[in-house]
């Protein structure tokens, strides 16, 4: 038995796949803690699968929480290991897929990133202990007397981009896309409400780079050379991509490119998203469900949302709440709608907590209770919910009314300025010959100007800021 090993070596002793995901999580732990948390949660699923396979357990549910519980009931894992796996799973539920609707308030985006970075390091520490315990559970001995954590957060943007441009490794391409998307979100969060043309072009360029890296990851992970050797017809490469590519690459390409008019064909993006979802990638199922809900295709929406919701996907739980509370897809079922929010809160999702706080403030689905509303919203904000933060600022603190009031005052001032600058018809005190120059100073004949009560002078109004 070794005296000391690193956490990277320990992860490799468990499996190559676990080490690869662990390295990716460590590389992004400071640059994109959301992604790191997602990777750490994926590792928990791998560890649970290893334990199930080792002990010949039949998979009766895909729900990770129930699978961990089942391992404990069967006395395969100890209580400490069970708690560690649950803790990492819950921390992973705090991660979200970014979208423009969530990128409001640059300072809070930075605060949220700091919150999630701390959670990611917490999850990493817990995961190292889980590695040790799973190793002992499988092999009946400890891997080493001490496990040393290597330095994390080493991912440098320029190095990663260079590597991605030079390599044929699809995972490096995928990581480069994630990094570009992370940078896009940070710049977007810091940008003003109305962006300049140069900033808009910068953001568009970064977003395009991310899409291109994801597209390359899709193509390379399909491994056309292998498919050709296996006798596949390469005439329809896109079909091979949808059937054989890495499901995360398909999802990330589709989620970022879907709706980008003139850049990527919508059908192509949607087909890749469907493929990822049908092949069991839970984030794709949730995203596809939200897409169908927005499009009004409710029968498709509910199918994918339920699949993802059963797998503890927070985005799906949020939209299941909308599905049963908004009355668009079906008759409202308040009890059922709220059950999805409560489920999300049990999983540690701050956005679900924020939504319940919002409902207590609105008082439409539950009895109005501003004390509970404030408590839930503040807790969600501390946990990093942008939904909670935005609502607290815009509605709970009546900022919306203040803004509307200021806008109203501005509108009144503008109308007053315009009214003052409107040309006033010239009123002659005596009879003026029709062919004489008009006294208003327009340099037109009186008959073509103020004779009929309409002055041509100052007919163009120029406001000083236009």
SVG drawing of the C-alpha trace seen along z (x, -y; Angstrom):
<svg xmlns="http://www.w3.org/2000/svg" viewBox="-59 -96 63 106">
<polyline fill="none" stroke="black" stroke-width="0.4" points="0.0,0.0 1.3,-3.5 1.9,-6.1 0.4,-8.9 -1.3,-9.4 -3.0,-12.3 -6.7,-12.5 -6.1,-12.3 -4.3,-8.9 -7.1,-7.7 -9.8,-8.7 -7.8,-6.7 -7.7,-3.6 -11.5,-3.7 -11.8,-4.2 -10.5,-6.2 -13.9,-7.7 -14.1,-9.0 -10.6,-10.5 -11.5,-12.3 -14.6,-13.8 -12.8,-14.7 -10.0,-16.4 -12.5,-18.5 -14.3,-19.4 -11.0,-20.6 -10.0,-22.6 -13.3,-24.5 -13.8,-24.8 -13.0,-28.5 -13.7,-29.5 -17.1,-27.9 -18.1,-26.3 -21.6,-25.5 -19.9,-23.1 -17.6,-21.7 -20.5,-20.9 -22.3,-19.2 -19.2,-17.0 -18.9,-16.1 -22.5,-15.0 -21.9,-12.9 -19.1,-11.2 -21.5,-10.3 -23.7,-8.5 -20.6,-6.6 -19.6,-5.6 -23.2,-4.4 -23.2,-2.4 -19.8,-0.8 -21.2,0.3 -24.4,1.7 -22.4,3.6 -20.0,5.0 -22.9,6.2 -25.0,7.4 -27.9,5.1 -30.7,4.8 -31.4,1.2 -35.0,0.6 -35.0,-3.2 -33.0,-5.8 -33.5,-8.3 -30.0,-8.9 -31.4,-9.6 -33.3,-6.3 -30.3,-4.4 -28.0,-5.7 -30.7,-4.9 -31.0,-1.4 -27.2,-0.8 -27.6,-1.8 -30.6,0.4 -28.7,3.4 -25.9,2.6 -23.4,2.1 -22.3,-1.4 -21.8,-2.9 -23.8,-5.8 -20.8,-8.2 -20.5,-7.2 -24.3,-7.5 -24.2,-11.0 -21.2,-12.0 -22.9,-10.8 -26.1,-12.7 -24.2,-15.8 -22.4,-15.9 -25.6,-15.1 -27.4,-18.1 -24.5,-20.4 -24.7,-19.4 -28.3,-20.4 -27.3,-24.0 -25.6,-24.1 -27.7,-25.6 -27.5,-25.9 -27.0,-29.6 -29.4,-31.5 -29.7,-35.2 -32.8,-35.6 -30.7,-34.7 -27.8,-37.1 -29.1,-40.3 -27.0,-42.3 -23.3,-41.9 -22.4,-42.3 -24.7,-39.6 -23.5,-37.3 -20.0,-37.7 -21.3,-37.1 -23.2,-34.0 -20.0,-32.7 -18.2,-33.1 -20.9,-31.3 -20.8,-28.4 -17.0,-28.3 -17.2,-27.7 -19.8,-25.0 -17.6,-23.4 -14.6,-23.2 -16.9,-21.8 -18.1,-19.2 -14.6,-18.3 -13.5,-17.8 -16.5,-15.5 -15.8,-13.7 -12.2,-12.8 -13.6,-11.1 -16.2,-9.3 -13.4,-8.0 -11.6,-6.6 -14.8,-4.9 -15.9,-3.5 -12.4,-2.1 -12.5,-0.3 -16.1,0.9 -15.1,2.4 -11.6,3.7 -11.7,4.3 -8.7,2.3 -7.6,-1.4 -5.8,-2.8 -3.3,-4.8 -2.8,-6.1 -3.2,-9.7 -4.8,-11.3 -3.4,-14.7 -5.5,-17.1 -3.7,-18.6 -4.0,-22.2 -7.3,-23.0 -8.6,-25.8 -5.6,-25.5 -7.6,-26.0 -6.1,-28.9 -8.3,-30.2 -5.6,-30.9 -3.9,-27.5 -7.2,-25.6 -8.2,-27.4 -4.8,-26.7 -5.0,-23.0 -8.6,-22.8 -7.5,-24.3 -4.6,-21.9 -6.1,-18.6 -8.4,-16.0 -9.7,-15.2 -13.4,-16.0 -13.3,-16.4 -10.8,-19.2 -13.1,-20.8 -16.0,-20.4 -14.2,-22.0 -13.1,-24.9 -16.7,-25.5 -17.7,-25.5 -14.9,-28.0 -16.1,-30.3 -19.6,-30.1 -18.4,-31.0 -16.6,-34.0 -19.7,-35.1 -21.9,-34.9 -19.5,-36.9 -19.1,-39.7 -22.9,-39.7 -23.5,-40.0 -21.3,-43.1 -22.7,-44.7 -25.1,-47.7 -28.8,-47.4 -28.2,-48.8 -24.9,-47.5 -22.7,-49.2 -22.3,-47.8 -18.6,-46.8 -19.6,-45.0 -22.5,-43.2 -20.0,-42.0 -17.6,-40.9 -20.3,-38.8 -21.5,-37.4 -18.0,-36.3 -17.4,-34.6 -20.8,-32.8 -20.0,-31.7 -16.6,-30.3 -18.5,-28.3 -20.9,-26.9 -18.1,-26.0 -16.2,-24.1 -19.4,-22.2 -20.0,-21.4 -16.5,-20.1 -17.0,-18.0 -20.1,-16.5 -18.4,-15.6 -15.2,-14.2 -17.0,-12.1 -19.0,-10.4 -15.7,-8.8 -16.5,-8.6 -13.4,-6.4 -14.7,-3.8 -18.2,-4.0 -16.8,-3.4 -14.9,-0.4 -18.1,0.9 -19.8,0.6 -21.8,-2.5 -22.8,-4.6 -21.1,-8.0 -23.4,-9.7 -25.6,-11.0 -23.0,-12.1 -25.5,-14.2 -27.6,-11.0 -24.4,-9.4 -23.6,-12.4 -27.1,-12.3 -26.8,-8.6 -23.2,-8.2 -21.9,-11.6 -21.3,-12.4 -24.7,-13.3 -23.3,-16.3 -21.7,-17.7 -25.0,-17.4 -26.9,-19.1 -24.5,-22.0 -24.4,-22.7 -28.2,-22.6 -29.0,-24.6 -26.7,-27.4 -27.5,-27.5 -31.3,-26.9 -33.0,-30.1 -29.9,-31.8 -31.6,-32.9 -29.4,-32.8 -26.5,-31.2 -27.5,-27.6 -30.5,-25.8 -33.1,-25.4 -34.1,-21.9 -30.4,-20.8 -30.2,-22.1 -33.6,-20.7 -32.8,-17.2 -29.5,-17.1 -31.3,-18.2 -33.9,-15.5 -31.2,-12.9 -29.4,-13.8 -32.7,-13.7 -33.8,-10.3 -30.4,-8.9 -31.0,-9.6 -29.1,-12.9 -31.2,-14.4 -30.3,-18.1 -31.3,-17.7 -34.6,-16.2 -35.3,-19.2 -34.2,-21.7 -36.3,-20.1 -39.3,-20.1 -38.9,-23.8 -38.6,-24.4 -41.8,-22.5 -43.6,-24.3 -42.6,-27.7 -43.8,-26.6 -47.1,-25.5 -46.5,-21.8 -47.7,-20.7 -48.0,-16.9 -44.4,-16.8 -43.3,-19.1 -44.9,-17.1 -43.3,-13.9 -39.7,-15.2 -40.3,-17.3 -41.5,-14.3 -38.5,-12.2 -36.1,-14.9 -38.0,-15.7 -37.9,-12.0 -34.1,-12.4 -34.0,-15.4 -33.3,-17.9 -34.1,-21.3 -35.0,-23.1 -37.6,-20.4 -39.1,-20.7 -39.4,-24.5 -41.2,-24.0 -43.5,-21.3 -44.5,-23.9 -45.3,-26.3 -47.1,-23.6 -49.6,-22.9 -49.9,-26.4 -50.2,-28.7 -53.3,-27.1 -51.9,-27.1 -51.3,-23.4 -54.0,-22.0 -56.4,-23.0 -54.5,-24.4 -53.6,-22.0 -52.1,-24.1 -51.3,-21.2 -49.4,-19.3 -47.7,-22.4 -46.4,-23.3 -45.3,-19.7 -42.7,-20.2 -41.3,-23.3 -41.1,-21.5 -39.3,-18.7 -36.8,-21.1 -36.3,-22.7 -35.6,-19.3 -32.9,-18.8 -31.3,-22.1 -32.3,-24.1 -32.4,-27.8 -34.5,-28.8 -37.4,-26.6 -37.1,-28.2 -37.2,-31.6 -40.4,-30.7 -42.2,-29.7 -41.2,-33.0 -42.6,-34.8 -45.9,-32.9 -46.1,-33.9 -45.6,-37.5 -48.2,-37.4 -50.8,-35.5 -52.4,-33.9 -51.5,-30.2 -51.0,-30.3 -52.2,-32.7 -50.2,-35.9 -47.5,-36.1 -44.8,-38.7 -42.8,-37.5 -42.5,-34.0 -41.9,-35.5 -39.0,-37.7 -37.5,-34.8 -37.6,-32.4 -36.4,-35.0 -33.4,-36.0 -32.5,-32.4 -32.6,-31.8 -30.4,-34.8 -27.8,-33.7 -27.8,-30.3 -27.2,-32.1 -30.7,-32.4 -30.8,-35.1 -34.6,-34.6 -34.9,-35.5 -32.5,-38.4 -34.3,-39.9 -37.8,-39.5 -36.6,-41.0 -35.2,-44.1 -38.0,-44.6 -41.1,-43.6 -40.7,-43.0 -38.9,-46.3 -41.3,-48.1 -38.5,-49.2 -40.8,-48.5 -43.2,-51.1 -40.4,-53.6 -39.0,-53.0 -42.5,-53.4 -42.9,-56.6 -39.6,-58.0 -40.5,-57.0 -43.8,-58.7 -42.1,-61.9 -39.7,-61.7 -42.5,-61.2 -44.4,-64.3 -41.2,-66.4 -40.7,-65.3 -44.2,-66.1 -43.8,-69.5 -40.7,-70.3 -42.3,-69.2 -45.4,-71.3 -43.2,-74.3 -41.4,-73.8 -44.5,-73.4 -44.8,-76.2 -47.5,-78.7 -49.7,-80.1 -49.1,-83.7 -52.1,-86.0 -52.0,-89.2 -53.5,-92.3 -54.3,-93.9 -54.9,-92.9 -51.8,-91.7 -51.5,-91.5 -51.4,-87.9 -48.2,-88.3 -46.3,-90.0 -43.6,-88.2 -45.2,-86.5 -44.4,-88.4 -43.6,-85.1 -40.2,-85.2 -40.5,-82.1 -39.5,-84.0 -42.6,-82.6 -45.5,-84.6 -48.2,-85.3 -50.8,-83.4 -48.6,-80.3 -47.9,-80.5 -49.9,-82.0 -52.8,-83.2 -54.5,-79.9 -53.4,-79.7 -50.5,-77.3 -46.9,-78.5 -44.0,-76.9 -41.4,-78.4 -39.7,-75.9 -41.7,-73.0 -38.7,-70.7 -38.3,-70.1 -34.8,-69.2 -34.5,-68.0 -31.1,-68.7 -30.1,-65.1 -31.1,-63.6"/>
</svg>
